[in-house]
Amino acid sequence: MNTRNPEVDFFFKKAKRWQAEMLKLRTTILDCGLEEVLKWGKPCYMQQKSNIVIIQGFKEYCALLFFKGALLKDRQKLLVKPGENTQAGRQLRFTGLEEIVTREAQIKSYIREAIKVEQAGLKVKMKKTSEHPVPEEFQTKLDEMPALKSAFAALTPGRQRAYLLHFSGAKQSKTRLSRIEKCMPRIFEGKGIND
């Protein structure tokens, strides 16, 4: 069994909601032999420098997010896709301590399977940026402004995807156009939407 990382303790101490649940998840994960580190301000569990699972707390539930959850068999049909555009990650969600205690064996089986997926070197086939639709309003801007087209092409694929998803997320054309115009300075600076 691996040990608790003192650098991660503060996360559990400051947790107001789901503290007992997340502490139980921590113990369960550590029982599976993973290394505990702090990433993105959350307890992350790794094996040989590869992320396996992270503990998350939300308003309505707490969760374990499996980084390559899309590759897990999910025989019990418990995994949830956190967002419509999520490609690899999948969550196990919990709304109470008793639920975690009674499902501990299942949780460990998901963790062990996630470890095996990582050890096998399996990769999630990610959708390429070119497979994401370019909103008509943005395509028009790209055609009208070669400098914008060059700046957008210079962004990393992940940054490009984030912009395309943000622009496409608007239902109305005027909202899409407004989003595009607000983001153009960031694109010219070579920054992503979340930078």
Residue pairs with C-beta under 8 A, 6 or more apart in sequence:
1 30
1 31
1 33
2 30
2 33
2 34
2 35
2 36
3 30
3 36
4 26
4 30
4 36
5 35
5 36
5 37
5 38
7 37
7 38
8 36
8 37
8 38
8 43
11 38
11 41
11 42
11 43
12 19
12 22
12 23
12 26
12 43
15 22
15 57
17 57
17 59
17 62
18 57
18 61
18 62
20 97
21 62
21 94
21 96
21 97
21 100
22 43
22 55
22 57
22 62
24 97
24 100
24 101
25 55
25 62
25 64
25 94
25 100
25 107
26 36
26 43
26 55
28 100
28 104
28 107
28 108
28 111
29 36
29 45
29 53
29 55
29 64
29 111
30 36
30 45
31 108
32 108
32 111
32 112
32 115
33 47
33 115
34 45
34 46
34 47
34 52
34 53
34 111
34 115
35 45
35 46
35 47
36 43
36 44
36 45
37 43
37 44
37 45
37 46
38 44
39 51
39 54
40 54
42 54
42 55
42 56
43 54
43 55
44 51
44 53
44 54
44 55
45 51
45 52
45 53
45 54
46 52
47 115
47 118
47 119
48 118
50 118
51 67
52 66
52 67
52 111
52 114
52 115
52 118
53 64
53 65
53 66
53 67
53 111
53 114
54 64
54 65
54 67
55 62
55 63
55 64
56 62
56 63
56 64
56 65
56 91
57 63
60 95
61 93
61 94
61 95
62 93
62 94
63 80
63 82
63 91
63 92
63 93
63 94
64 91
64 92
64 107
64 110
64 111
65 82
65 89
65 90
65 91
66 72
66 79
66 89
66 90
66 91
66 92
66 110
66 114
67 88
67 89
67 114
68 88
68 89
68 114
68 117
68 118
68 122
68 123
68 124
69 79
69 88
69 89
69 90
69 91
69 114
70 87
70 88
70 89
70 90
70 124
71 88
71 117
71 122
71 124
72 79
72 90
72 110
72 113
72 114
72 117
73 113
74 90
74 110
76 106
78 92
78 106
78 110
79 90
79 91
79 92
79 110
80 90
80 91
80 92
80 93
81 89
81 90
81 91
82 89
82 90
82 91
85 165
87 124
87 126
87 127
88 124
88 126
92 107
92 110
94 100
94 103
100 107
128 157
129 157
129 160
129 161
129 164
132 161
132 164
132 165
132 168
133 164
133 168
134 142
134 164
135 164
135 167
135 168
135 176
135 180
136 173
137 167
137 173
137 176
137 177
137 180
138 163
138 164
138 167
138 176
138 180
141 148
141 180
141 184
142 148
142 149
142 152
143 149
147 188
148 184
148 187
148 188
151 187
151 188
151 190
152 160
152 163
152 187
154 190
155 163
155 187
155 190
155 192
156 192
158 192
159 191
159 192
159 193
159 195
162 192
162 193
162 194
163 183
163 187
163 192
163 193
166 179
166 183
166 193
167 176
167 179
167 180
167 183
168 176
170 176
170 178
170 179
183 193
186 192
186 193
186 195
